[in-house]
Amino acid sequence: MAIERNVNSIGMKMVSNYGTVDGEVLRKSKTYKNVKAAATDTAILATYKALDGLQQPTAENCYVVTTEELVETV
């Protein structure tokens, strides 16, 4: 049997550094869902930079989050 991979959703995750609290780095993340499957890496990074310019503190990382389903085919 073969296994097929189906993309369920794509999102963009931004991680921001809020400084040090009790000796540990405090990071928070925000995920923007429903990114179009046709979106290029360049477009996603441009969106990340545009959103980063509007927020405090600035983001330090950008991730593409893909949720996929594995299905057995006959």
C-alpha positions as CSV (number, residue, x, y, z in Angstrom):
1,M,0.0,0.0,0.0
2,A,1.1,3.5,-0.8
3,I,0.9,6.5,1.5
4,E,-0.3,9.8,0.2
5,R,0.3,13.1,1.9
6,N,-2.5,15.8,1.7
7,V,-1.9,19.4,2.8
8,N,-4.7,20.5,5.2
9,S,-3.5,24.0,6.1
10,I,-0.6,26.4,5.8
11,G,0.2,29.1,8.3
12,M,2.9,31.7,9.1
13,K,4.3,31.8,12.6
14,M,6.0,34.9,14.0
15,V,8.1,34.5,17.2
16,S,8.9,37.7,19.2
17,N,11.5,38.1,22.0
18,Y,10.0,40.0,25.0
19,G,13.3,40.1,26.9
20,T,14.5,38.3,30.0
21,V,12.1,37.4,32.8
22,D,13.5,35.7,35.9
23,G,16.7,34.9,34.1
24,E,15.0,33.2,31.1
25,V,14.2,34.6,27.7
26,L,10.5,35.2,27.2
27,R,9.3,34.5,23.7
28,K,5.8,34.6,22.4
29,S,4.4,33.4,19.0
30,K,1.5,34.4,16.8
31,T,0.3,32.1,14.0
32,Y,-1.5,33.5,11.0
33,K,-3.6,30.7,9.4
34,N,-5.1,30.2,6.0
35,V,-2.0,31.1,4.0
36,K,-2.6,30.3,0.3
37,A,-0.9,27.2,-0.9
38,A,0.3,29.1,-3.9
39,A,2.1,31.7,-1.7
40,T,5.8,31.8,-2.4
41,D,8.5,32.0,0.3
42,T,9.3,35.5,-0.9
43,A,5.7,36.6,-0.5
44,I,5.5,35.0,3.0
45,L,8.7,36.7,4.1
46,A,7.6,40.1,2.7
47,T,4.3,39.7,4.7
48,Y,6.3,38.8,7.8
49,K,8.5,41.9,7.4
50,A,5.5,44.2,6.9
51,L,3.7,42.8,10.0
52,D,7.0,43.0,12.0
53,G,7.2,46.7,11.2
54,L,3.8,47.3,12.9
55,Q,4.5,45.6,16.2
56,Q,6.6,45.9,19.3
57,P,8.7,44.1,20.2
58,T,10.0,43.1,16.8
59,A,9.8,39.5,15.7
60,E,13.0,37.4,15.6
61,N,11.9,34.4,13.6
62,C,9.4,33.5,10.8
63,Y,8.2,29.9,10.3
64,V,5.9,28.3,7.7
65,V,3.7,25.8,9.5
66,T,2.2,23.1,7.3
67,T,-0.4,20.6,8.6
68,E,-0.6,17.4,6.5
69,E,-2.7,14.3,6.6
70,L,-1.2,10.9,5.8
71,V,-3.6,8.5,4.0
72,E,-3.1,4.9,2.9
73,T,-4.1,4.3,-0.7
74,V,-4.9,1.0,-2.2
